[in-house]
């Protein structure tokens, strides 16, 4: 055997096929191998609609063909404002299949934010559900780049509208035959766009690639992550406009998992009906949805014998909710992630060392946000960027990197990665020796008292455990000696009354003494952002002149 030169050794490459990781390959696989697996939707018009992956792919090809006829080309942005429906899903694949960018707009944002986002993205076409037509009609004069509006409905349900070049979705794709081939391009081509909610400053655009979406789908299909199989049925309550519905729009088809899409009705009764009648095994959503579901089930003495796994993210899941599902024999998987991560960061399946836990110790682990699947690296650091230990108690700034983590924001010239390529999530967290993450705060919300950090989230979760408390928020208030001290803001359940002393006594002995809130204030309502998170900026404004009773001490 002859000797190879150093240059030859360095340039040695594998001899595998060049097969770009493109999003359309996932729906191609679903149609070819799992073509008859159902996609069930509670339509916006009302009736239950049934289709399958073979038909979803065929109609997605029509979307792609019609978009090309309308002049949409590689890199153009096409926006969607829609619920979880079959039309919304197939339009995704159609948009991405020609190299255009599917821009999911969150219709729950404030109107001015929606207009800002569409203009910043320079969307050429907007696809919209019937529910949101009035919203766009009010904004249309402020959206100069939009050339036409496509309404997710048929001719019979098409509303009277002055939206520019408006047409019903079914009429629009009905003008082509679907004899079309997906475009081929580099796997790093942009595929989808989602803006952060912009609780401080303008929203920021996160631009996903085909490669990142495919790799994220494989990560989500990890057995310790979302982990659905072809024999499972998944109901994603989390919307398609929330960071790819946590990737389920890609992961479920790639596995051949039956999809049940809830449309606009997310109340407890409606979600229960679909979970029950479609024999759903896996579901994913935010705590507010599960609270409505559990209340409805409890009031009507109902069960869900087919349900196996509930994935919960967006905000911390109360211990009482974890216990309620666990008592039903349903596995609860706490999850954490963010738009910038496509979005999965961690999911809380039980590793072998925790698998046999019972009672409160088990809930302790399930209340954490879980551990990262392969393709997510994480670390915690102090303010000087020094790595901190994974001991489950030391908390610091949470930083991440991986193939589905953003490296920059769209059209924003600012450095978002540190010198080692890690993205600062803005969260404060602990990590234990097994890699389990526990979010203790947002970095802007952590309370710095006497040089030590206090977790507002831990205090909020503890306060919500009081039987009279509906919701709680904790903010830092200026203190002459300690810099900041925690103020607990409480919204009581309807019809309940309570005193400051009653709430604080409930918390005594469950946290370090120096963590105890210095005061409690009762409010009629705690403000929320458009994505359902507590809007602490408003609370800080409301209580900016508030003097703690301990401040004079």
Protein Blocks (a to p, Z undefined) as FASTA:
>chain_A
ZZddfklmmmpccfbdcddddfklmmmmmmmmmmmpccddddfklpacdddfklmmmmmm
mmmmmmmmnopaehiacdddddddfklmmmmmmmmmnopacddddfkbcfklmmmmmmmn
opabdcddfklmmmmmmmmmmmmkbmbdcddddfklmccdfbehiacfklmmmmpghiac
dddddfkbcfbdcddehlgojdddddddfklmmmmmmmmmpmklnopafkbccddfbafk
lghinolmmmmmmnopacddekjalcfklmmmmmmmnopabdcddfklmmmmmmmmmmno
padfkbmbdcdehiacdfklmmmmmmnopacddddddfklopafbdcddcfklmmgghjl
lmmmmmpgbjadehiacddddfkopacddehlaccddddddjkbcfbdehiacdfbdfko
pacehiacdddfkopacdfbdfklpcceehiacdfklmmmmmmmpmkbmbdcddddddfk
lopacdddddddehiacdfklmmmmmgopacfklpcfbdcddfbdcddfkopacfklmmm
mmmmpccfklmZZ
